[in-house]
Amino acid sequence: MADCEQLRDQYEAYALGALEGAERDEIERHLARNCPVCTQGVAEARWVVAQLSYLSPDAAPPPALRYRIISEASPASSAHPTPERTWVPAWAWAIAAALVAMTIFSTYQNHRADRELTALRQQIQTAESQGQQLETERAHYVMATEILMAQDAKPVKMMPQKPDMPMFHAVCSQKMGVLVMAHNVPQLPSTMTLQLWAVSKQGKPMSLGMFRPDQSGEAMMVMPSSADMSQIAALAISEEPSGGSLEPTSAPVWVGPLS
Amino acid sequence: MERLIQRDATALEELYDRYARPVYSLVLRISQQPASAEEIVQDVFLLLWRNAARYRAARGPLEPWLFTMARNRALDFLRLKREKQRRREDSYEVELPDSVHAPNPETQLDSALRAERVQACMGSLPEAQRRAIELAFFEGMTHSEIAKALAEPLGTVKSWIRNGLIRLRESLESSSAAGTGKG
């Protein structure tokens, strides 16, 4: 058996996975018997090799990935969207309301306080409006989480039928509904919308609703359970005029069979 | 990590926000498929979440450990795609990489400086030598496979890889020792 000094020069190649045959076996024999020298040497070599990761071209993961990971890890946790969006935290309302009360009691005859009061009222109105939007979006994410976590949830990959289009991920649950989502979806003209269809085994499409990608290319739609999923052969998404169509007016851009 | 072991999801969010981008960059570079890269990154972070208790400080700093786990899974995907080996069964017990230790923990550069140092060091290598290391790291090739791909003698490839990584290690350590590193 080779001694550790003879193996030292091969630690990096081993950590890289480039070593093969008898050379690799020799190091593995040392590691298997917990040789302290080789164990420490290989651990350090792994560290060096790991630094090569920095040669990778920089690429940002899609925001939806964060949501999926956190939702699966802890469904009860709030997997808020990434910080790219502007959110008005709920505590801002309480602080705004408290500032208004303090201003009224202490400086209501002060001209500067009157101006601040007016500004705060405007902020509260803005916060209320944003809060309603927040609540709507929160409800969507809650429904999406319920679909993802449903016991009968089935994933469906909706493949693009056109080149350079991203894939849609769908989850179907008879009990909770249907969720579709994708990122990097190209923007649509204001006169068009995406429409989700459930295609029956007889080939008849039934509309599940309309949605549009946001400015960052994120597209998501949740639909409560309505159709009998056992009679559905596939999900499809087509581009339709704004307001939707009774039947698809063009070939679907995305199709996902339910296996 | 303690908060992660105690199932604090905000700890996972913090780790994701800190490490997801470089991990995803690595996995995408290896797999070349965004959809697969997403799945692999998801696996890596969920593996960490589900096995946090098994991760000990003795395994070393988290970032290189995450890189190692992500690279292993991405190369598994690559090999599966090439049908070179039978697919390993999913088993969290098997997937965790062993210890990953910095050679000199007391004088380590922060990740941004390390990235610069790695790119500078690799950029200074001759093209063929750099290519040999990249084939091993990003494609999972062995010495003999690289020698065949580059039409170079086996001994030359072994020397290139050994000397290139020794040079990288010395570059990272010497920058720290010169006092430019941060603890």
Interface residues (C-beta under 8 A of the other chain):
Chain A: D9 Q10 E12 A13 L16 G17 A18 L19 E20 T39 Q40 V42 A43 E44 A45 R46 W47 V48 V49 A50 Q51 L52 S53 Y54 L55 S56 P57 D58 A59 A60 P61 P62 L65 R66 R68 I69 I70 E72 A73 S74 A76 S77 A79 P166 M167
Chain B: R7 A9 T10 L12 E13 Y16 D17 A20 R21 P22 Y24 S25 L26 L28 R29 P34 A35 A37 E38 V41 Q42 F45 L46 W49 G60 E63 P64 W65 F67 T68 A70 R71 L75 P97 D98 S99 V100 H101 A102 P103 R114 A115 V118 Q119 M122 I133 E134 A136 F137 F138 G140 M141 T142 H143 S144 I146 K158 I161 R162 L165 I166 L168 R169 L172
